[in-house]
Amino acid sequence: MSAPFSSNRSITQGNHRRRLALLGLAALVLLTVALGAWQFSRALGKRALAAAYAQALAQPPLVWRGGQAPDEFHRVRLAGQWLPADELRLDQRIANGRVGVEIVTPFRLNDGAVVLVNRGWLPADAAVPAPAGSDVELARWPRFFELAATPPVGNLFQNIDPARYAAWRGGAEPVAYARALGAQPPFVRESGPPGLPPERHLAYAATWWGMSLIGVLLWVRFYRSSGVRA
């Protein structure tokens, strides 16, 4: 009597393991579907961002002396004075495959408000030219993620936001962040909307969904060959 009982028990355990394997594979398929949807939503967001950027470029430039900040990405000429003594550097920035720093110089508007202007990338050991001109493009504050606190060392920052700058320099928080316009060697300057292009996110989405399809085919094949019984 023990042999049939042992055989049934082995079948039950085998079915249990196969069900767990099928559930695990199904979970992986759902994960890749979700990741593909996330990348697709990011692509749509980047397309909307590119449209907003193009619309801002179509607006005539204006002089900003103070008060409410113009719309995001709008090109303006700042009225006031540069504050090179309060300049900072963003460390570990890459341009043309090289690691260097981005130079961020404050600009005080006529009403006393401060705008942080990213003047561009330089090699870490390069001399920083004095600011020239005040034509800028209003930008979003840089987004960043930190695993631990990264306080500045002197004027060398890992990342920047209004509160971090105000805590370092004192006084009110900057009212805006901008990118300098125009060629001013030796700076390397970015142009266009920030972040990866929408096509890159679409490629990522296609990759994840391709993995989803492979996972579904593997699940069906494994289910048919597993002999799982209810």
N, C-alpha and C positions, 0 to 999 in steps of 0.2 A: 504493500500500500504506500510505502514511502517514496518509491520511485516516481509514480505519477504525480504525487504532491510536489516533489522537488522539481519535476519538469514544468508543472504549471507555474510554480514560483519563479523559475528562471525566465519563462515567457513573460510573466508580469513585470519583472524587473527590467527585461530588455525593452518592453513597450514603454516603460516609464522613462528610461534613458533616451529612447528615440523621441518621445514627446518633448522632453526637455531640450534636445538638440533642435527640434523643429521650432519650438518657442524661441530659443536663442537666435536662430537664423531669421525668424520673423521679426524679432526686435531689431536686429541689424538692418533689415530692409526698411522698417519704419524710420529708423534713425537716418538712413541715407536719403529717404524721401523728405524728411523734415529739413535736413541740411541743404538739399537742393532747393526746397521752397524758400529757405532763408536767403540763400544766395540770389535767387530770382527776385525776391522782394528788395534786396539791396541794389540789384541792377535797375529796378524801377525807380528806386529812390535816387540813384545816381543820374538817371535820365532826367528826373525832375530837377535835380540840382544843376545839371548842365543847361536846362532850359531857363532856369532862374538866372544863371550866370550870363547867358546870351542876352536875356532881357535887360539885365543891369548894364551890360556893355552898350546897349542901344540907347541908353539914357545920356543926355549931355552931361559932361563933367561940371562940377560946381566947386565953389570955394567953401570950405568948412571952417568957420571961425569959432564954433562952439555950439552949445545947445544939443538938441536931439541928434543922434547919429543918423546919417543917411542910410538908405537901404543897404542890405548886405550885397557885397561885390561891387557896389557903386564906386566909380573912379572920382576921386576928389583931389583938390589941392588944399593942403592943410595951411591954415593961417596962424602963425605963432612963432615958436622957436624950438629948435632941437635942444635936447638935454644929454649931451654925450657923456657927461660925468656919471650918469645913471644907466649907462649902457650895460647890457648883459649878453652872454653867449649861451646858446643852446648846444650842448655837447653831443657828440656821436651822431651827427647828421651826415647823410650820404648824398653826394652829387657826382654824376659821371663815374660811378664806381669807386669813388674816393671818400674816405671818412674825414670830416672836418667839423666846423661849427657854423651855426647861423647867428648872425649879428642882429640883435634886437635893440633899437635905440628909441627911447621915449621922445615924444614930441608934445610940448605944452601948447594947447590952443589958446586963443586970445582970452577965453573966459576962464582959464586956469585948469581945465580938464586935461587929462593926459591920455594920449594914444600911443600904444606900443607898435612900432613899425619894424617889421622884419625886413632888413635891408638885403638879405641874401646870404649865400653860403660862401665860406672862405676856408682854405686850409688852416688847420689849427695854429700854425706858426706864422701865418701871414699878418702883415701890418694892416690895421683897419683904417681905411681912409676916413676923412672927416665927412659928415653928412653933406650932401649936395642935392638941392631941389627938394620939393615936398609933395610931389605927385604920388599918390598912393591908391591902392585898391583895397577897400574894406573887405576883411576876411573873417571867417569863423575862427574862434579860439581853437588852438590845437587840441585834439582829443588824445588822451593817453591813458594807459593802464599801468599801475605800479604794484608790484608784489610787496614792496616795503617803502617806507618814507625815504625820499631822496632830497634832503636839504641842499641848498646851493653851497658851493665851495667858492668863496669870494664872489665873483660875478658869473661863475660857471654854473648853469642850470642844466638839469636833465630834461625838465618839462616846465611849462609856464602856463599860468592862468591868472586872472585878476587878483584873487586873494593872495596867491603866492608872491606876486610881485609887490603888493602893498605891504605884506608882512616883512619883506626883505628891505624895501626902501623906506617904508613909513608913509603916512598920508592916506589919501583916498585911493580907491581902486581905479585902475585905468578904465576908461569908458569904452574903448574899442581896441581891436587888433587889426593891423593892416599889413599889406605887402607893398614894398617900394616898387615904383615903376621906372622904366627907362634903363638904358644900359649904363652901368658905371663899373668898369673893370676895376679890380679883378673879381667882383662879385658874380656869382652864378645865381640867377633868379628864376623861380618857377613862374609858369603862366598857366592859365586855364583853371577850371574848377578843381578843388582839392580831391585827393583820394584816387583810388583805382578807377579806370574807365568802366562804363557799364558792360562792355564786351568781355572784360575779364571775369566779372561776376557771372555773366551768362555762361561762359566756358566752365566755370566752377560748378554751376547748377547742372549743366549737361553731364559733367563727370559724375556728380553724385547720383543723378537719376540713371545714368548708365549702370552704375554699381547696383542701384535698386533693381533694375531689370535683370541683371545677372543673378542677383540674390533671389528674385522670384523664381527664375528658371531652376536654380539649384534647389530651392525649397520644394517645388513640384516634383522634381526628379527624385529627391531624397524621400519625399512622402510616398511616392509610388513604389519605390524599391525597399522601403523600410519594413513593410508588413505590419505597421502599427494597427492594432485593433482597439476598438472602443472598450 
